[in-house]
């Protein structure tokens, strides 16, 4: 074979080889790029479903962990997983009844029954095979942070005065015999009682009693006038009060 022809064939083979190397390198780079894109999308999806605003809500020690869906919004395929622990412990506990749920709340009343202990809760979301990072609540101490409910008010009236019977709000917990433990077992409570003359507007409600008594007599009322009573519970040690009880109304004869 002539030398010129051999050189041409050799040069052609070299070009083919170089093109093959370039094509192989391009495929490898494309593969890396696709992997990187997939990773970015997975991270974005994981962040998009991560639960937000994870908080404890508690009334009379009925304590629930609540949260908002992630930026992706609420989806039928999104499931939530809840864990809790006492502050200072290293191991998280699964809440079995809230493992793979669709709702955005979880009852942790029994798990937070030592009301002086501080607790944490956390929530993870999963959707379409993607799991979010955990979203952590702030520290929650039931005794310090639970809201107190108003007392139960019963009105008994006569011709000249009104007698009120107040009952302390009940906690979420039971005695061994089954009766509910009153909140007075946990706090030194005061009651505030207001009376409203229905001939006047709401702004004219008057504080007629503040103290610990459970039976209260209200005198110096006008016969034939409709009065409404409302009460609330005050916790001096925490510096806060409950919402007002529902109105109990009566007319003195």
C-alpha positions in Angstrom: 0.0 0.0 0.0 1.4 3.4 -0.9 2.7 5.5 2.0 0.3 8.4 1.2 -2.7 6.1 1.4 -1.5 4.5 4.7 -1.1 8.0 6.2 -4.6 9.0 5.2 -6.1 5.9 6.7 -4.1 6.4 9.9 -5.3 10.0 10.1 -8.9 9.0 9.6 -8.7 6.4 12.3 -7.3 9.0 14.7 -10.2 11.4 13.9 -12.8 8.6 14.5 -11.1 7.8 17.8 -11.0 11.4 18.9 -14.7 11.8 18.0 -15.5 8.7 20.0 -13.7 10.1 23.0 -15.5 13.4 22.7 -18.9 11.6 22.3 -18.2 9.5 25.3 -17.2 12.5 27.3 -20.3 14.4 26.2 -22.5 11.4 27.3 -20.8 11.3 30.7 -21.3 15.1 31.2 -24.9 14.8 30.2 -25.3 12.0 32.7 -23.8 14.1 35.4 -26.0 17.1 34.5 -29.2 15.0 34.6 -28.1 13.6 38.0 -27.6 17.1 39.2 -30.9 18.3 37.9 -32.7 15.3 39.5 -31.0 16.0 42.8 -32.0 19.7 42.7 -35.6 18.8 41.9 -35.7 16.2 44.7 -34.3 18.8 47.2 -36.9 21.4 46.0 -39.7 18.8 46.3 -38.5 17.9 49.8 -38.4 21.5 50.9 -41.8 22.2 49.2 -43.6 19.6 51.3 -41.8 20.3 54.6 -44.4 21.2 57.3 -44.5 24.7 58.6 -45.5 26.5 61.8 -45.3 23.4 64.0 -46.8 24.4 67.4 -48.4 23.0 70.5 -52.0 24.1 71.3 -53.3 23.3 74.7 -56.5 24.0 76.7 -56.9 22.5 80.2 -53.9 20.2 79.3 -55.7 18.9 76.2 -52.6 19.3 74.1 -52.3 18.8 70.4 -49.4 19.4 68.0 -50.6 21.4 64.9 -48.9 22.5 61.7 -49.4 23.9 58.3 -48.7 22.1 55.0 -45.5 23.0 53.1 -45.3 25.5 50.3 -46.6 22.9 47.9 -49.9 23.1 49.7 -52.2 20.4 50.9 -52.2 17.3 48.8 -54.2 14.0 49.0 -51.0 12.0 48.6 -49.2 13.8 51.4 -48.7 11.9 54.7 -47.4 13.2 58.0 -45.3 11.5 60.7 -45.1 12.7 64.2 -42.5 12.2 66.9 -42.1 13.7 70.4 -39.6 13.7 73.3 -39.0 15.2 76.7 -36.4 18.0 76.7 -33.0 16.6 77.4 -33.6 13.1 76.0 -31.8 12.1 72.9 -34.2 9.6 71.6 -37.4 10.6 69.7 -40.6 8.5 70.2 -43.0 7.8 67.4 -46.6 8.7 68.0 -48.1 5.5 66.5 -51.6 7.0 66.0 -50.1 9.9 64.0 -47.7 7.8 61.8 -48.7 8.3 58.2 -51.7 10.5 58.7 -53.3 13.1 56.3 -54.6 15.5 59.0 -52.5 18.5 60.2 -52.8 17.8 63.9 -51.9 15.1 66.4 -53.2 14.6 70.0 -50.3 14.4 72.4 -52.3 14.8 75.6 -51.3 11.5 77.2 -47.7 11.9 76.0 -47.4 15.3 77.8 -49.1 14.2 81.0 -46.2 15.2 83.3 -47.3 18.8 83.0 -44.1 20.3 84.6 -41.8 18.7 82.0 -40.8 20.5 78.8 -41.5 18.7 75.5 -40.7 18.9 71.9 -42.7 17.7 68.9 -41.6 17.3 65.3 -43.3 16.5 62.0 -42.1 15.0 58.7 -44.1 14.9 55.4 -43.9 12.4 52.6 -45.3 12.6 49.1 -44.7 10.6 45.9 -41.7 8.8 47.4 -40.1 12.0 48.7 -39.6 12.7 52.4 -39.1 16.2 53.9 -36.7 17.1 56.6 -38.2 17.2 60.1 -40.0 20.4 61.3 -39.4 21.1 65.0 -41.8 22.8 67.5 -40.6 25.2 70.1 -40.2 23.9 73.6 -43.6 23.3 75.3 -44.2 23.1 79.1 -47.9 22.3 79.7 -48.1 23.8 83.1 -46.8 27.2 81.9 -48.4 27.3 78.5 -51.8 25.6 78.5 -54.8 27.9 78.3 -57.3 27.7 81.1 -61.0 27.4 80.3 -63.7 29.5 82.0 -65.7 28.1 84.9 -69.1 26.4 84.4 -71.8 28.8 85.6 -75.2 27.9 87.0 -77.7 30.7 87.8 -80.3 30.4 90.5 -82.5 33.5 91.0 -85.2 34.7 93.4 -87.2 37.8 93.5 -84.5 40.0 94.9 -81.1 38.5 94.1 -79.1 36.0 92.0 -77.2 33.1 93.3 -74.4 31.7 91.1 -72.8 28.3 91.4 -69.4 28.1 89.8 -67.5 24.9 88.9 -63.8 24.9 88.0 -62.7 23.9 84.5 -61.8 20.2 84.2 -58.4 19.0 83.1 -57.8 16.4 80.4 -56.8 13.8 83.0 -58.8 11.4 85.2 -58.5 10.1 88.7 -58.1 6.4 89.2 -61.9 6.2 89.8 -62.6 7.8 86.5 -63.7 11.4 87.5 -62.0 14.3 85.8 -59.3 16.2 87.8 -60.2 19.9 88.2 -57.7 22.5 87.2 -57.7 23.7 90.9 -55.5 20.6 91.5 -52.8 22.3 89.4 -53.3 26.0 90.0 -54.6 28.5 92.6 -57.5 29.9 90.6 -59.6 33.0 91.0 -63.0 33.6 89.5 -64.2 36.9 88.0 -67.9 37.4 87.6 -69.5 40.1 85.4 -73.1 41.1 85.2 -74.7 42.8 82.2 -77.9 44.8 82.4 -79.7 44.1 79.1 -81.2 47.5 79.1 -77.7 48.8 78.5 -75.0 47.7 76.0 -72.2 45.2 76.4 -69.8 48.0 77.5 -71.7 48.4 80.7 -70.9 45.0 82.1 -69.8 45.3 85.7 -67.4 43.2 87.7 -69.4 42.1 90.7 -67.1 39.5 92.2 -63.5 38.3 92.2 -62.3 35.5 94.5 -62.2 31.8 95.1 -65.8 31.2 96.3 -67.9 28.8 94.3 -71.3 30.1 95.5 -71.9 33.8 95.0 -74.8 36.0 95.8 -75.5 39.1 93.8 -77.9 41.6 95.4 -79.2 45.2 94.8 -80.7 44.3 91.4 -83.9 45.8 89.9 -86.9 43.6 89.5 -88.3 43.1 86.1 -84.9 43.7 84.4 -83.1 41.1 82.3 -79.6 40.4 83.5 -76.9 38.2 82.0 -74.0 36.7 83.9 -70.6 35.7 82.5 -67.5 34.6 84.3 -63.9 33.8 83.6 -61.0 32.0 85.4 -57.9 33.9 86.4 -54.5 32.3 87.1 -52.5 34.9 89.1 -49.2 33.0 89.1 -49.2 33.0 85.3 -50.7 36.5 84.9 -53.5 35.5 82.5 -57.2 34.7 82.3 -59.5 32.5 80.4 -62.0 33.5 77.8 -65.5 34.5 79.2 -68.0 31.7 79.8 -71.2 31.7 77.8 -73.9 34.1 79.0 -76.4 32.9 81.5 -79.4 35.2 81.5 -82.4 35.6 83.9 -85.1 38.1 84.8 -85.8 39.0 88.4 -89.5 38.9 89.2 
